[in-house]
């Protein structure tokens, strides 16, 4: 009896262990994939088509020679934008890994590239969403019959405030050199409550902090279930801004003076092409608007099915992105032309870029329109949704990268959601610094240095060198052929090998030579330590690449040549192409025949067998 009980207890212990193992295996969740191609396309479209299309490209086009600016823009698009865009999407689809582990599998020596892009993404997550908070703030104030930034009758206005002059106005007042407009006073004295400088941070703007909290709550619930929720949300967040853009475009084109704005937007000045800064602006705009070199495209592509035609998708998305930027220029400059016409001032005095366009120039124009509140609501809804899908994809990119590094830890029930919550809370707390009275100066530092063109160009150089020269452009083309069923034309390959790295190196060098320190509002000069902080933000990502290389080389065994050979060898876990599989089958068959021959065994047919 005692023996039976011992054997029974032993059996129960064994079965209990098996049950624990089975439960552990069940808890490990799958990585997931897009349910439909449309989810991937809309997610990428939402990422790349953002605020830069609305407030940066039109202004750069006007500033740098109108239609002539399209020449350097298209050159950079086809030599850098499209090739790097396709490279990152194809890399993610081939490896099915996030922004860090994909480089670890392709070339361990260049894994620092992944860490560098995620450093940029971490900084980007903290400050980009501030624009959404501003948009939500203005959206709330748009629900009033008289927009608060259209008059000087508010508590935050000063005696220097002067209301807008209209073309048919009969007010005769003496020009005041210190006069300010109500829209600027609302922006600086009500929304930002801006201090005199970065060394006077002041108190937190609690109403703006509430707007930031609302933005983060929306962002969290858009991606809290990974691609399952993201793939559904983008059906609305990626398409709704287009509806708003079309509405605003039609409204803008019907305003008096619209043609004045469009003429300034497109009138070609070929003489501007002799200015190197025009080419620099075109190159940095491509990197900004195409979301390349930050790991987002790799993360989104990693959720594709292996045989998805990424090449066709990338060409369509690139065409959509540049077309949207071009059309957005008509929507913006038609309204600026109207404002120039109404106030009887040159359009150069009303054209703005960045936050100045979204929160000063356009609100001023909207306040002059009939039914101004309606147009203000529509405009800021578009701003919020343009920023929202770009923001939550950036957060998803960071989370994907970390989860893929530690799948056994985070791919279990509710752990990913908790990790996402931690990322959101930390980013929210960092963002609060930018919502204090001196927060705008901090925001400008992040925007100018953290994800600057210098950083992105640096990443692009190493990405193309790694894929084209270390891993091998022909080998990567074999992988692409295995995925999509055919080889793209050789143009993309030659871009990876020569044109893209050469263009990026030249632009990178020029940007360093022509570097100008940041000035807020073209007037405020930061203290010396402010510029130190800015360069630390920029270098925090770039140093990851050389530091990782030094670390891996120093910790790998063997001679220097042996270490390099080990560190540039791709992982054996990567999918094998059909040619590689056939080659392996042939090798194994040859080895099997050799083994049988060595053992003295020669297989014979049943007819020859006498047994």
Order of alpha helices (4+ residues) and beta strands (2+ residues): alpha-alpha-alpha-alpha-alpha-alpha-alpha-alpha-alpha-alpha-alpha-alpha-alpha-alpha-alpha-alpha-alpha-alpha-alpha-alpha-alpha-alpha-alpha-alpha-alpha-beta-beta-alpha-alpha-alpha
